[in-house]
Amino acid sequence: MEVIRIKSEHPDDSNCIVNGRVKGRLKVTRAFGAGFLKQPKFNDVLLEMFRNVYIGNAPYVSCTPSLRHHRLCPGDQFLVLSSDGLYQDLSNEEVVSHVENFMEKFPDGDPAQHLIEELLFRAARKADTCSQADLISSAGMELHELLDIPQGDRRKYHDDVTVMVISLEGRIWKSSGKYL
């Protein structure tokens, strides 16, 4: 539905959605940030190499949330809120499975931080497909090697991620990744 909305608002812009991303950059269509995709004036202040060709009057991205109601079931235990980076490497089912397993094994642990760490491990393992492949073995890299890369350069290997896990029993865990 969101892709249709954006394409209808920008009929003259064939690049409004590229590879499933808004202007080929942002996976989400509703966000608090990403001002450069909301108003041309925010795009104009960016360095020329980062600017988007802005066609049309409507913003590409909205900060108006899309709401969905879910009636709680007896088996529901938690709610996961996160930025889109969590779902680049994990499916909804994998996220639920990781949180359930972690909370069962480590009831006093932080499932949000666990999800961040799982993403970092996956990013390290698949690092051989990135631009510095000639420096990395075909098996990827070790986590400590990924963490040794300066944060700005590390963006090539993984997205910035924020995760919040809310237990329906009242406990909340939040992590933006101490390693990110």
C-alpha positions as CSV (number, residue, x, y, z in Angstrom):
1,M,0.0,0.0,0.0
2,E,2.8,2.4,0.8
3,V,4.6,1.8,-2.5
4,I,1.3,2.6,-4.3
5,R,0.9,5.7,-2.3
6,I,4.3,7.0,-3.0
7,K,4.2,6.2,-6.7
8,S,0.8,7.9,-7.0
9,E,2.1,11.0,-5.3
10,H,5.2,11.1,-7.6
11,P,3.9,9.9,-11.0
12,D,6.7,11.7,-12.8
13,D,9.5,10.2,-10.7
14,S,10.3,6.6,-11.9
15,N,13.0,6.4,-9.2
16,C,10.7,7.2,-6.2
17,I,11.0,3.5,-5.2
18,V,14.2,1.7,-6.2
19,N,15.0,-1.8,-5.0
20,G,12.1,-1.6,-2.4
21,R,13.5,1.6,-0.9
22,V,12.3,5.2,-1.0
23,K,14.6,6.9,-3.5
24,G,16.8,3.8,-3.3
25,R,17.9,4.7,0.2
26,L,15.3,4.3,3.0
27,K,13.4,1.0,3.5
28,V,10.6,2.6,5.6
29,T,8.0,5.0,4.3
30,R,7.1,6.5,7.7
31,A,9.9,7.8,9.9
32,F,10.6,10.5,12.5
33,G,13.9,11.4,10.9
34,A,14.8,11.4,7.2
35,G,13.9,15.0,6.7
36,F,15.6,15.1,3.3
37,L,12.9,12.8,2.0
38,K,10.1,14.9,3.5
39,Q,10.8,18.4,2.3
40,P,13.0,19.8,-0.5
41,K,14.5,22.4,1.8
42,F,16.0,19.7,4.0
43,N,17.4,17.9,1.0
44,D,19.0,21.1,-0.4
45,V,21.3,21.6,2.6
46,L,23.0,18.2,2.0
47,L,26.2,18.0,0.1
48,E,25.6,17.6,-3.6
49,M,26.7,14.0,-3.6
50,F,24.1,13.1,-1.0
51,R,21.1,15.0,-2.5
52,N,18.1,13.3,-4.1
53,V,16.4,14.6,-7.2
54,Y,13.2,15.8,-5.6
55,I,10.2,15.6,-8.0
56,G,6.7,16.6,-7.0
57,N,5.3,18.5,-4.1
58,A,4.3,15.8,-1.7
59,P,7.0,14.3,0.6
60,Y,8.3,10.9,-0.1
61,V,8.3,9.9,3.5
62,S,5.8,10.7,6.2
63,C,6.1,11.0,10.0
64,T,2.4,10.1,10.4
65,P,2.4,6.6,11.9
66,S,0.6,3.7,10.4
67,L,-1.4,2.0,13.1
68,R,-2.6,-1.6,13.4
69,H,-4.6,-3.0,16.2
70,H,-4.0,-6.5,17.5
71,R,-6.2,-8.1,20.1
72,L,-3.9,-9.8,22.7
73,C,-4.1,-13.6,22.9
74,P,-3.3,-15.7,25.9
75,G,0.1,-16.7,24.4
76,D,1.3,-13.2,23.6
77,Q,4.3,-12.4,25.8
78,F,6.1,-9.3,24.4
79,L,6.1,-6.6,21.8
80,V,9.2,-5.8,19.7
81,L,9.6,-2.2,18.4
82,S,12.5,-1.5,16.2
83,S,14.0,0.4,13.3
84,D,14.0,-1.3,9.9
85,G,17.6,-2.5,10.2
86,L,16.5,-5.4,12.4
87,Y,14.5,-6.9,9.6
88,Q,17.3,-6.7,7.0
89,D,18.7,-10.0,8.3
90,L,15.9,-11.4,10.5
91,S,12.4,-12.3,9.6
92,N,9.5,-11.6,12.0
93,E,9.5,-15.2,13.0
94,E,13.2,-15.3,13.7
95,V,12.9,-12.2,15.9
96,V,10.1,-13.8,17.9
97,S,12.0,-17.1,18.2
98,H,15.2,-15.3,19.3
99,V,13.4,-13.3,22.0
100,E,11.4,-16.3,23.2
101,N,14.5,-18.5,23.5
102,F,16.6,-15.8,25.1
103,M,13.9,-14.9,27.7
104,E,13.5,-18.6,28.5
105,K,17.3,-19.2,29.0
106,F,18.2,-15.8,30.5
107,P,15.1,-14.4,32.3
108,D,17.1,-11.5,33.8
109,G,18.9,-10.8,30.5
110,D,18.3,-8.1,27.9
111,P,16.6,-9.5,24.8
112,A,16.9,-6.2,22.9
113,Q,20.7,-6.3,23.3
114,H,20.6,-9.9,22.3
115,L,18.9,-9.0,19.0
116,I,21.5,-6.3,18.4
117,E,24.4,-8.8,19.0
118,E,22.8,-11.4,16.7
119,L,22.6,-8.8,13.9
120,L,26.3,-7.9,14.5
121,F,27.3,-11.6,14.3
122,R,25.4,-12.0,11.1
123,A,26.9,-8.8,9.6
124,A,30.4,-10.1,10.5
125,R,29.7,-13.5,8.9
126,K,28.4,-12.0,5.7
127,A,31.1,-9.3,5.5
128,D,32.9,-11.1,2.6
129,T,30.1,-9.9,0.2
130,C,30.9,-6.3,1.0
131,S,33.3,-3.9,-0.8
132,Q,36.4,-5.0,1.2
133,A,36.0,-8.6,0.2
134,D,39.6,-8.9,-0.9
135,L,40.7,-8.2,2.7
136,I,38.4,-10.7,4.3
137,S,38.4,-14.5,4.1
138,S,35.5,-16.2,2.3
139,A,34.1,-17.2,5.7
140,G,33.4,-13.5,6.6
141,M,35.1,-11.9,9.6
142,E,35.2,-12.3,13.3
143,L,32.9,-10.1,15.4
144,H,35.9,-8.3,16.9
145,E,37.2,-7.5,13.4
146,L,33.8,-5.9,12.5
147,L,33.9,-3.9,15.8
148,D,37.4,-2.7,15.0
149,I,36.1,-0.9,11.9
150,P,35.4,2.8,12.6
151,Q,31.6,3.4,13.0
152,G,31.2,5.5,9.9
153,D,32.9,2.8,7.7
154,R,31.0,0.0,9.5
155,R,27.8,1.3,7.9
156,K,28.8,-0.6,4.8
157,Y,28.3,-3.8,6.7
158,H,25.2,-3.2,8.8
159,D,22.5,-0.6,9.3
160,D,22.0,1.4,12.5
161,V,19.5,-0.4,14.6
162,T,17.4,0.5,17.6
163,V,15.3,-2.3,19.4
164,M,12.9,-2.2,22.2
165,V,11.3,-5.3,23.7
166,I,8.3,-4.7,26.0
167,S,7.2,-7.6,28.1
168,L,3.5,-7.8,28.5
169,E,4.2,-8.4,32.1
170,G,5.5,-4.9,32.5
171,R,9.3,-5.0,31.8
172,I,11.0,-3.0,29.1
173,W,14.4,-3.4,27.4
174,K,15.8,-0.9,25.0
175,S,19.1,-1.0,23.1
176,S,20.5,1.0,20.2
177,G,23.5,-1.2,20.3
178,K,26.5,-0.3,22.5
179,Y,28.6,-1.6,19.6
180,L,27.0,0.4,16.9
